[in-house]
Amino acid sequence: MWRVVPEVVHPSAEVDVSGIEPETGLTQRAARELADERNRAGVPRPTVQWSAEPTEKIVSRNAL
């Protein structure tokens, strides 16, 4: 499972993202597409960068 979380790109922008809940329960592809879509919506003045990250530790198949 993956999630999409906000990060403040410019600390001097004084943007509070603590109240924004991350989108969770997504596949890796869906999370990346949602993050890309939200980042494009912030153009031309992006103060928040959205990123996709796993919600669980990824285990290598060789480690099993």
All heavy atoms as a GROMACS GRO file, in nm:
protein
  498
    1MET      N    1   0.083  -0.118   0.000
    1MET     CA    2   0.000   0.000   0.000
    1MET      C    3   0.088   0.126   0.000
    1MET      O    4   0.194   0.127   0.060
    1MET     CB    5  -0.088   0.004   0.124
    1MET     CG    6  -0.189  -0.109   0.134
    1MET     SD    7  -0.342  -0.069   0.056
    1MET     CE    8  -0.346  -0.147  -0.095
    2TRP      N    9   0.038   0.226  -0.067
    2TRP     CA   10   0.110   0.352  -0.079
    2TRP      C   11   0.022   0.467  -0.033
    2TRP      O   12  -0.100   0.452  -0.022
    2TRP     CB   13   0.151   0.374  -0.223
    2TRP     CG   14   0.268   0.288  -0.264
    2TRP    CD1   15   0.269   0.152  -0.274
    2TRP    CD2   16   0.399   0.331  -0.297
    2TRP    NE1   17   0.392   0.109  -0.312
    2TRP    CE2   18   0.473   0.216  -0.328
    2TRP    CE3   19   0.458   0.455  -0.304
    2TRP    CZ2   20   0.606   0.222  -0.365
    2TRP    CZ3   21   0.590   0.460  -0.343
    2TRP    CH2   22   0.664   0.346  -0.372
    3ARG      N   23   0.083   0.581  -0.008
    3ARG     CA   24   0.010   0.701   0.028
    3ARG      C   25   0.072   0.822  -0.040
    3ARG      O   26   0.186   0.818  -0.084
    3ARG     CB   27   0.006   0.721   0.179
    3ARG     CG   28   0.142   0.751   0.240
    3ARG     CD   29   0.131   0.761   0.388
    3ARG     NE   30   0.261   0.798   0.445
    3ARG     CZ   31   0.277   0.836   0.568
    3ARG    NH1   32   0.174   0.843   0.650
    3ARG    NH2   33   0.396   0.868   0.612
    4VAL      N   34  -0.006   0.930  -0.047
    4VAL     CA   35   0.041   1.056  -0.106
    4VAL      C   36   0.042   1.158   0.007
    4VAL      O   37  -0.060   1.180   0.073
    4VAL     CB   38  -0.052   1.101  -0.221
    4VAL    CG1   39  -0.008   1.235  -0.275
    4VAL    CG2   40  -0.052   0.997  -0.331
    5VAL      N   41   0.160   1.218   0.031
    5VAL     CA   42   0.175   1.312   0.141
    5VAL      C   43   0.226   1.447   0.092
    5VAL      O   44   0.303   1.454  -0.003
    5VAL     CB   45   0.271   1.257   0.249
    5VAL    CG1   46   0.214   1.134   0.315
    5VAL    CG2   47   0.406   1.224   0.190
    6PRO      N   48   0.185   1.556   0.158
    6PRO     CA   49   0.233   1.689   0.121
    6PRO      C   50   0.362   1.724   0.195
    6PRO      O   51   0.382   1.686   0.309
    6PRO     CB   52   0.119   1.780   0.166
    6PRO     CG   53   0.062   1.711   0.285
    6PRO     CD   54   0.077   1.563   0.256
    7GLU      N   55   0.451   1.797   0.128
    7GLU     CA   56   0.573   1.849   0.188
    7GLU      C   57   0.588   1.994   0.144
    7GLU      O   58   0.565   2.027   0.028
    7GLU     CB   59   0.695   1.770   0.140
    7GLU     CG   60   0.691   1.623   0.176
    7GLU     CD   61   0.806   1.546   0.114
    7GLU    OE1   62   0.906   1.608   0.073
    7GLU    OE2   63   0.795   1.424   0.106
    8VAL      N   64   0.627   2.080   0.237
    8VAL     CA   65   0.648   2.221   0.205
    8VAL      C   66   0.782   2.235   0.135
    8VAL      O   67   0.885   2.195   0.188
    8VAL     CB   68   0.644   2.309   0.332
    8VAL    CG1   69   0.672   2.454   0.297
    8VAL    CG2   70   0.510   2.296   0.401
    9VAL      N   71   0.779   2.290   0.014
    9VAL     CA   72   0.900   2.304  -0.067
    9VAL      C   73   0.980   2.427  -0.023
    9VAL      O   74   1.102   2.423  -0.017
    9VAL     CB   75   0.864   2.314  -0.217
    9VAL    CG1   76   0.989   2.332  -0.301
    9VAL    CG2   77   0.790   2.190  -0.260
   10HIS      N   78   0.909   2.535   0.006
   10HIS     CA   79   0.974   2.660   0.045
   10HIS      C   80   0.937   2.691   0.191
   10HIS      O   81   0.827   2.738   0.217
   10HIS     CB   82   0.929   2.776  -0.045
   10HIS     CG   83   0.953   2.750  -0.190
   10HIS    ND1   84   1.078   2.753  -0.245
   10HIS    CD2   85   0.869   2.718  -0.291
   10HIS    CE1   86   1.070   2.726  -0.374
   10HIS    NE2   87   0.944   2.702  -0.403
   11PRO      N   88   1.028   2.664   0.284
   11PRO     CA   89   0.997   2.686   0.425
   11PRO      C   90   0.955   2.830   0.456
   11PRO      O   91   0.878   2.854   0.548
   11PRO     CB   92   1.127   2.652   0.497
   11PRO     CG   93   1.204   2.570   0.402
   11PRO     CD   94   1.162   2.611   0.265
   12SER      N   95   1.001   2.925   0.380
   12SER     CA   96   0.965   3.064   0.404
   12SER      C   97   0.823   3.098   0.359
   12SER      O   98   0.774   3.207   0.382
   12SER     CB   99   1.064   3.158   0.335
   12SER     OG  100   1.059   3.137   0.196
   13ALA      N  101   0.755   3.002   0.295
   13ALA     CA  102   0.620   3.026   0.244
   13ALA      C  103   0.516   3.026   0.356
   13ALA      O  104   0.404   3.069   0.335
   13ALA     CB  105   0.584   2.920   0.142
   14GLU      N  106   0.553   2.979   0.474
   14GLU     CA  107   0.463   2.976   0.589
   14GLU      C  108   0.333   2.903   0.558
   14GLU      O  109   0.223   2.952   0.585
   14GLU     CB  110   0.436   3.117   0.640
   14GLU     CG  111   0.559   3.189   0.688
   14GLU     CD  112   0.530   3.329   0.737
   14GLU    OE1  113   0.413   3.365   0.754
   14GLU    OE2  114   0.626   3.403   0.759
   15VAL      N  115   0.345   2.784   0.500
   15VAL     CA  116   0.230   2.700   0.469
   15VAL      C  117   0.225   2.588   0.572
   15VAL      O  118   0.324   2.520   0.596
   15VAL     CB  119   0.243   2.640   0.328
   15VAL    CG1  120   0.129   2.545   0.300
   15VAL    CG2  121   0.248   2.750   0.224
   16ASP      N  122   0.109   2.570   0.633
   16ASP     CA  123   0.092   2.465   0.734
   16ASP      C  124   0.022   2.347   0.669
   16ASP      O  125  -0.094   2.355   0.630
   16ASP     CB  126   0.009   2.518   0.851
   16ASP     CG  127  -0.008   2.415   0.961
   16ASP    OD1  128   0.068   2.316   0.963
   16ASP    OD2  129  -0.099   2.433   1.044
   17VAL      N  130   0.094   2.234   0.657
   17VAL     CA  131   0.036   2.115   0.597
   17VAL      C  132  -0.004   2.012   0.703
   17VAL      O  133  -0.049   1.903   0.669
   17VAL     CB  134   0.132   2.050   0.495
   17VAL    CG1  135   0.155   2.141   0.376
   17VAL    CG2  136   0.262   2.010   0.559
   18SER      N  137   0.009   2.047   0.830
   18SER     CA  138  -0.022   1.951   0.935
   18SER      C  139  -0.168   1.911   0.937
   18SER      O  140  -0.203   1.802   0.981
   18SER     CB  141   0.020   2.006   1.071
   18SER     OG  142  -0.055   2.124   1.101
   19GLY      N  143  -0.256   1.995   0.888
   19GLY     CA  144  -0.398   1.963   0.886
   19GLY      C  145  -0.443   1.886   0.763
   19GLY      O  146  -0.558   1.846   0.753
   20ILE      N  147  -0.351   1.864   0.669
   20ILE     CA  148  -0.385   1.792   0.546
   20ILE      C  149  -0.361   1.644   0.568
   20ILE      O  150  -0.249   1.602   0.598
   20ILE     CB  151  -0.301   1.841   0.426
   20ILE    CG1  152  -0.322   1.990   0.404
   20ILE    CG2  153  -0.335   1.762   0.301
   20ILE    CD1  154  -0.231   2.050   0.299
   21GLU      N  155  -0.465   1.566   0.555
   21GLU     CA  156  -0.452   1.421   0.571
   21GLU      C  157  -0.397   1.360   0.443
   21GLU      O  158  -0.442   1.394   0.333
   21GLU     CB  159  -0.589   1.359   0.602
   21GLU     CG  160  -0.645   1.397   0.736
   21GLU     CD  161  -0.564   1.338   0.851
   21GLU    OE1  162  -0.516   1.223   0.838
   21GLU    OE2  163  -0.550   1.408   0.952
   22PRO      N  164  -0.301   1.268   0.455
   22PRO     CA  165  -0.250   1.202   0.335
   22PRO      C  166  -0.354   1.107   0.276
   22PRO      O  167  -0.439   1.054   0.348
   22PRO     CB  168  -0.128   1.125   0.386
   22PRO     CG  169  -0.151   1.107   0.531
   22PRO     CD  170  -0.234   1.223   0.576
   23GLU      N  171  -0.348   1.089   0.145
   23GLU     CA  172  -0.433   0.990   0.078
   23GLU      C  173  -0.365   0.854   0.098
   23GLU      O  174  -0.250   0.837   0.063
   23GLU     CB  175  -0.443   1.021  -0.071
   23GLU     CG  176  -0.512   1.150  -0.103
   23GLU     CD  177  -0.663   1.141  -0.089
   23GLU    OE1  178  -0.719   1.030  -0.093
   23GLU    OE2  179  -0.725   1.246  -0.072
   24THR      N  180  -0.436   0.760   0.157
   24THR     CA  181  -0.376   0.630   0.187
   24THR      C  182  -0.452   0.517   0.118
   24THR      O  183  -0.559   0.537   0.063
   24THR     CB  184  -0.375   0.604   0.339
   24THR    OG1  185  -0.510   0.607   0.386
   24THR    CG2  186  -0.293   0.708   0.412
   25GLY      N  187  -0.393   0.398   0.122
   25GLY     CA  188  -0.456   0.280   0.067
   25GLY      C  189  -0.452   0.271  -0.084
   25GLY      O  190  -0.536   0.208  -0.145
   26LEU      N  191  -0.352   0.334  -0.144
   26LEU     CA  192  -0.341   0.338  -0.289
   26LEU      C  193  -0.237   0.238  -0.338
   26LEU      O  194  -0.145   0.202  -0.265
   26LEU     CB  195  -0.300   0.478  -0.335
   26LEU     CG  196  -0.392   0.593  -0.293
   26LEU    CD1  197  -0.325   0.725  -0.321
   26LEU    CD2  198  -0.524   0.583  -0.364
   27THR      N  199  -0.250   0.200  -0.464
   27THR     CA  200  -0.143   0.121  -0.526
   27THR      C  201  -0.029   0.216  -0.558
   27THR      O  202  -0.047   0.339  -0.558
   27THR     CB  203  -0.190   0.053  -0.656
   27THR    OG1  204  -0.223   0.155  -0.751
   27THR    CG2  205  -0.309  -0.037  -0.632
   28GLN      N  206   0.087   0.162  -0.586
   28GLN     CA  207   0.202   0.246  -0.617
   28GLN      C  208   0.173   0.334  -0.738
   28GLN      O  209   0.201   0.454  -0.736
   28GLN     CB  210   0.325   0.159  -0.644
   28GLN     CG  211   0.449   0.240  -0.677
   28GLN     CD  212   0.569   0.150  -0.701
   28GLN    OE1  213   0.560   0.029  -0.705
   28GLN    NE2  214   0.685   0.212  -0.716
   29ARG      N  215   0.115   0.277  -0.840
   29ARG     CA  216   0.087   0.354  -0.962
   29ARG      C  217  -0.015   0.465  -0.934
   29ARG      O  218   0.003   0.579  -0.977
   29ARG     CB  219   0.035   0.261  -1.071
   29ARG     CG  220   0.006   0.332  -1.200
   29ARG     CD  221  -0.038   0.236  -1.307
   29ARG     NE  222  -0.062   0.308  -1.431
   29ARG     CZ  223  -0.075   0.251  -1.546
   29ARG    NH1  224  -0.067   0.119  -1.556
   29ARG    NH2  225  -0.097   0.322  -1.654
   30ALA      N  226  -0.122   0.432  -0.862
   30ALA     CA  227  -0.225   0.532  -0.832
   30ALA      C  228  -0.169   0.644  -0.746
   30ALA      O  229  -0.201   0.761  -0.766
   30ALA     CB  230  -0.344   0.465  -0.761
   31ALA      N  231  -0.082   0.611  -0.651
   31ALA     CA  232  -0.021   0.712  -0.565
   31ALA      C  233   0.068   0.806  -0.646
   31ALA      O  234   0.063   0.928  -0.628
   31ALA     CB  235   0.058   0.646  -0.453
   32ARG      N  236   0.147   0.750  -0.735
   32ARG     CA  237   0.236   0.833  -0.818
   32ARG      C  238   0.156   0.923  -0.911
   32ARG      O  239   0.190   1.039  -0.931
   32ARG     CB  240   0.333   0.747  -0.896
   32ARG     CG  241   0.439   0.687  -0.807
   32ARG     CD  242   0.538   0.607  -0.885
   32ARG     NE  243   0.646   0.562  -0.798
   32ARG     CZ  244   0.736   0.475  -0.832
   32ARG    NH1  245   0.736   0.422  -0.952
   32ARG    NH2  246   0.830   0.440  -0.747
   33GLU      N  247   0.050   0.868  -0.970
   33GLU     CA  248  -0.033   0.949  -1.060
   33GLU      C  249  -0.104   1.062  -0.985
   33GLU      O  250  -0.110   1.174  -1.035
   33GLU     CB  251  -0.136   0.860  -1.130
   33GLU     CG  252  -0.074   0.770  -1.235
   33GLU     CD  253  -0.173   0.672  -1.296
   33GLU    OE1  254  -0.290   0.667  -1.253
   33GLU    OE2  255  -0.133   0.599  -1.389
   34LEU      N  256  -0.154   1.034  -0.866
   34LEU     CA  257  -0.220   1.137  -0.786
   34LEU      C  258  -0.121   1.246  -0.744
   34LEU      O  259  -0.151   1.365  -0.751
   34LEU     CB  260  -0.287   1.075  -0.663
   34LEU     CG  261  -0.361   1.172  -0.572
   34LEU    CD1  262  -0.472   1.245  -0.645
   34LEU    CD2  263  -0.417   1.096  -0.451
   35ALA      N  264  -0.001   1.206  -0.703
   35ALA     CA  265   0.101   1.303  -0.665
   35ALA      C  266   0.137   1.391  -0.785
   35ALA      O  267   0.147   1.514  -0.772
   35ALA     CB  268   0.225   1.233  -0.611
   36ASP      N  269   0.155   1.330  -0.900
   36ASP     CA  270   0.188   1.407  -1.021
   36ASP      C  271   0.076   1.505  -1.056
   36ASP      O  272   0.101   1.620  -1.091
   36ASP     CB  273   0.214   1.314  -1.140
   36ASP     CG  274   0.345   1.240  -1.129
   36ASP    OD1  275   0.431   1.281  -1.047
   36ASP    OD2  276   0.361   1.140  -1.201
   37GLU      N  277  -0.048   1.458  -1.046
   37GLU     CA  278  -0.163   1.543  -1.077
   37GLU      C  279  -0.170   1.663  -0.982
   37GLU      O  280  -0.192   1.776  -1.024
   37GLU     CB  281  -0.290   1.460  -1.066
   37GLU     CG  282  -0.417   1.536  -1.094
   37GLU     CD  283  -0.539   1.446  -1.078
   37GLU    OE1  284  -0.540   1.335  -1.134
   37GLU    OE2  285  -0.633   1.489  -1.009
   38ARG      N  286  -0.149   1.638  -0.854
   38ARG     CA  287  -0.154   1.747  -0.757
   38ARG      C  288  -0.037   1.844  -0.775
   38ARG      O  289  -0.053   1.964  -0.755
   38ARG     CB  290  -0.155   1.691  -0.615
   38ARG     CG  291  -0.287   1.626  -0.581
   38ARG     CD  292  -0.293   1.584  -0.439
   38ARG     NE  293  -0.424   1.530  -0.409
   38ARG     CZ  294  -0.459   1.484  -0.291
   38ARG    NH1  295  -0.374   1.488  -0.190
   38ARG    NH2  296  -0.579   1.435  -0.272
   39ASN      N  297   0.079   1.793  -0.813
   39ASN     CA  298   0.194   1.881  -0.836
   39ASN      C  299   0.171   1.969  -0.958
   39ASN      O  300   0.208   2.086  -0.958
   39ASN     CB  301   0.322   1.799  -0.850
   39ASN     CG  302   0.365   1.740  -0.718
   39ASN    OD1  303   0.336   1.795  -0.612
   39ASN    ND2  304   0.432   1.628  -0.723
   40ARG      N  305   0.111   1.915  -1.063
   40ARG     CA  306   0.081   1.995  -1.181
   40ARG      C  307  -0.023   2.103  -1.149
   40ARG      O  308  -0.019   2.212  -1.204
   40ARG     CB  309   0.030   1.907  -1.295
   40ARG     CG  310   0.138   1.834  -1.369
   40ARG     CD  311   0.087   1.772  -1.497
   40ARG     NE  312  -0.022   1.677  -1.474
   40ARG     CZ  313  -0.008   1.547  -1.449
   40ARG    NH1  314   0.113   1.496  -1.444
   40ARG    NH2  315  -0.112   1.470  -1.430
   41ALA      N  316  -0.114   2.075  -1.060
   41ALA     CA  317  -0.218   2.172  -1.023
   41ALA      C  318  -0.157   2.291  -0.948
   41ALA      O  319  -0.214   2.399  -0.946
   41ALA     CB  320  -0.325   2.106  -0.937
   42GLY      N  321  -0.039   2.273  -0.888
   42GLY     CA  322   0.026   2.380  -0.812
   42GLY      C  323   0.109   2.474  -0.897
   42GLY      O  324   0.160   2.573  -0.848
   43VAL      N  325   0.122   2.446  -1.024
   43VAL     CA  326   0.199   2.531  -1.115
   43VAL      C  327   0.122   2.661  -1.137
   43VAL      O  328   0.000   2.658  -1.148
   43VAL     CB  329   0.222   2.455  -1.248
   43VAL    CG1  330   0.289   2.544  -1.351
   43VAL    CG2  331   0.303   2.330  -1.223
   44PRO      N  332   0.179   2.778  -1.142
   44PRO     CA  333   0.321   2.808  -1.153
   44PRO      C  334   0.389   2.840  -1.019
   44PRO      O  335   0.507   2.865  -1.017
   44PRO     CB  336   0.324   2.930  -1.243
   44PRO     CG  337   0.200   3.004  -1.205
   44PRO     CD  338   0.099   2.897  -1.172
   45ARG      N  339   0.316   2.844  -0.907
   45ARG     CA  340   0.377   2.878  -0.778
   45ARG      C  341   0.363   2.763  -0.680
   45ARG      O  342   0.283   2.769  -0.587
   45ARG     CB  343   0.311   3.004  -0.720
   45ARG     CG  344   0.338   3.128  -0.803
   45ARG     CD  345   0.285   3.250  -0.736
   45ARG     NE  346   0.354   3.269  -0.609
   45ARG     CZ  347   0.308   3.342  -0.508
   45ARG    NH1  348   0.193   3.402  -0.518
   45ARG    NH2  349   0.376   3.354  -0.398
   46PRO      N  350   0.440   2.658  -0.698
   46PRO     CA  351   0.426   2.544  -0.608
   46PRO      C  352   0.492   2.571  -0.472
   46PRO      O  353   0.610   2.600  -0.464
   46PRO     CB  354   0.499   2.432  -0.681
   46PRO     CG  355   0.601   2.502  -0.765
   46PRO     CD  356   0.539   2.635  -0.802
   47THR      N  357   0.415   2.570  -0.368
   47THR     CA  358   0.469   2.583  -0.233
   47THR      C  359   0.463   2.450  -0.161
   47THR      O  360   0.533   2.429  -0.062
   47THR     CB  361   0.392   2.688  -0.151
   47THR    OG1  362   0.254   2.654  -0.151
   47THR    CG2  363   0.411   2.826  -0.207
   48VAL      N  364   0.379   2.359  -0.211
   48VAL     CA  365   0.366   2.226  -0.154
   48VAL      C  366   0.395   2.124  -0.263
   48VAL      O  367   0.341   2.132  -0.372
   48VAL     CB  368   0.224   2.202  -0.097
   48VAL    CG1  369   0.209   2.060  -0.048
   48VAL    CG2  370   0.194   2.300   0.014
   49GLN      N  371   0.484   2.031  -0.232
   49GLN     CA  372   0.519   1.923  -0.325
   49GLN      C  373   0.456   1.795  -0.272
   49GLN      O  374   0.475   1.760  -0.156
   49GLN     CB  375   0.671   1.909  -0.333
   49GLN     CG  376   0.720   1.802  -0.424
   49GLN     CD  377   0.706   1.842  -0.570
   49GLN    OE1  378   0.725   1.957  -0.604
   49GLN    NE2  379   0.675   1.746  -0.654
   50TRP      N  380   0.381   1.727  -0.355
   50TRP     CA  381   0.319   1.600  -0.316
   50TRP      C  382   0.409   1.486  -0.357
   50TRP      O  383   0.468   1.488  -0.465
   50TRP     CB  384   0.183   1.586  -0.383
   50TRP     CG  385   0.085   1.686  -0.333
   50TRP    CD1  386   0.067   1.813  -0.380
   50TRP    CD2  387  -0.007   1.671  -0.225
   50TRP    NE1  388  -0.031   1.877  -0.308
   50TRP    CE2  389  -0.078   1.791  -0.212
   50TRP    CE3  390  -0.036   1.566  -0.139
   50TRP    CZ2  391  -0.176   1.809  -0.116
   50TRP    CZ3  392  -0.134   1.584  -0.043
   50TRP    CH2  393  -0.203   1.705  -0.032
   51SER      N  394   0.422   1.386  -0.270
   51SER     CA  395   0.506   1.272  -0.304
   51SER      C  396   0.436   1.142  -0.265
   51SER      O  397   0.357   1.138  -0.171
   51SER     CB  398   0.642   1.282  -0.235
   51SER     OG  399   0.627   1.285  -0.095
   52ALA      N  400   0.467   1.037  -0.340
   52ALA     CA  401   0.414   0.904  -0.312
   52ALA      C  402   0.517   0.827  -0.232
   52ALA      O  403   0.636   0.831  -0.263
   52ALA     CB  404   0.384   0.832  -0.443
   53GLU      N  405   0.471   0.760  -0.128
   53GLU     CA  406   0.562   0.681  -0.047
   53GLU      C  407   0.490   0.557   0.005
   53GLU      O  408   0.368   0.559   0.025
   53GLU     CB  409   0.620   0.763   0.068
   53GLU     CG  410   0.518   0.815   0.166
   53GLU     CD  411   0.580   0.901   0.274
   53GLU    OE1  412   0.672   0.978   0.245
   53GLU    OE2  413   0.533   0.891   0.388
   54PRO      N  414   0.564   0.450   0.028
   54PRO     CA  415   0.500   0.328   0.078
   54PRO      C  416   0.455   0.345   0.222
   54PRO      O  417   0.520   0.415   0.300
   54PRO     CB  418   0.608   0.221   0.066
   54PRO     CG  419   0.736   0.296   0.058
   54PRO     CD  420   0.706   0.432   0.003
   55THR      N  421   0.342   0.283   0.257
   55THR     CA  422   0.295   0.289   0.396
   55THR      C  423   0.351   0.175   0.478
   55THR      O  424   0.348   0.179   0.600
   55THR     CB  425   0.141   0.284   0.402
   55THR    OG1  426   0.096   0.166   0.337
   55THR    CG2  427   0.080   0.405   0.337
   56GLU      N  428   0.401   0.073   0.411
   56GLU     CA  429   0.459  -0.042   0.478
   56GLU      C  430   0.601  -0.061   0.427
   56GLU      O  431   0.634  -0.020   0.317
   56GLU     CB  432   0.379  -0.168   0.448
   56GLU     CG  433   0.234  -0.159   0.491
   56GLU     CD  434   0.153  -0.277   0.439
   56GLU    OE1  435   0.205  -0.357   0.360
   56GLU    OE2  436   0.036  -0.286   0.478
   57LYS      N  437   0.682  -0.124   0.509
   57LYS     CA  438   0.818  -0.152   0.467
   57LYS      C  439   0.814  -0.252   0.352
   57LYS      O  440   0.746  -0.354   0.359
   57LYS     CB  441   0.897  -0.209   0.584
   57LYS     CG  442   1.043  -0.225   0.557
   57LYS     CD  443   1.116  -0.268   0.681
   57LYS     CE  444   1.264  -0.275   0.655
   57LYS     NZ  445   1.338  -0.310   0.776
   58ILE      N  446   0.886  -0.222   0.246
   58ILE     CA  447   0.891  -0.310   0.129
   58ILE      C  448   0.997  -0.416   0.153
   58ILE      O  449   1.112  -0.386   0.184
   58ILE     CB  450   0.921  -0.230   0.002
   58ILE    CG1  451   0.810  -0.129  -0.024
   58ILE    CG2  452   0.938  -0.323  -0.117
   58ILE    CD1  453   0.836  -0.038  -0.140
   59VAL      N  454   0.956  -0.542   0.137
   59VAL     CA  455   1.047  -0.654   0.157
   59VAL      C  456   1.083  -0.712   0.022
   59VAL      O  457   0.998  -0.734  -0.062
   59VAL     CB  458   0.979  -0.763   0.245
   59VAL    CG1  459   1.070  -0.882   0.263
   59VAL    CG2  460   0.938  -0.704   0.379
   60SER      N  461   1.209  -0.735   0.004
   60SER     CA  462   1.256  -0.795  -0.121
   60SER      C  463   1.207  -0.939  -0.131
   60SER      O  464   1.203  -1.013  -0.030
   60SER     CB  465   1.409  -0.792  -0.124
   60SER     OG  466   1.458  -0.870  -0.230
   61ARG      N  467   1.172  -0.982  -0.250
   61ARG     CA  468   1.127  -1.120  -0.270
   61ARG      C  469   1.238  -1.218  -0.236
   61ARG      O  470   1.214  -1.330  -0.191
   61ARG     CB  471   1.084  -1.142  -0.414
   61ARG     CG  472   0.956  -1.073  -0.447
   61ARG     CD  473   0.912  -1.107  -0.586
   61ARG     NE  474   0.792  -1.030  -0.618
   61ARG     CZ  475   0.718  -1.052  -0.723
   61ARG    NH1  476   0.753  -1.143  -0.811
   61ARG    NH2  477   0.611  -0.980  -0.744
   62ASN      N  478   1.363  -1.178  -0.255
   62ASN     CA  479   1.476  -1.267  -0.226
   62ASN      C  480   1.494  -1.285  -0.076
   62ASN      O  481   1.556  -1.380  -0.032
   62ASN     CB  482   1.604  -1.210  -0.287
   62ASN     CG  483   1.598  -1.207  -0.438
   62ASN    OD1  484   1.528  -1.286  -0.499
   62ASN    ND2  485   1.671  -1.115  -0.498
   63ALA      N  486   1.441  -1.193   0.004
   63ALA     CA  487   1.457  -1.201   0.149
   63ALA      C  488   1.358  -1.299   0.212
   63ALA      O  489   1.375  -1.338   0.326
   63ALA     CB  490   1.438  -1.064   0.212
   64LEU      N  491   1.257  -1.338   0.137
   64LEU     CA  492   1.156  -1.431   0.192
   64LEU      C  493   1.201  -1.574   0.191
   64LEU      O  494   1.268  -1.625   0.119
   64LEU     CB  495   1.024  -1.416   0.114
   64LEU     CG  496   0.961  -1.279   0.123
   64LEU    CD1  497   0.838  -1.275   0.033
   64LEU    CD2  498   0.921  -1.248   0.265
   0.00000   0.00000   0.00000
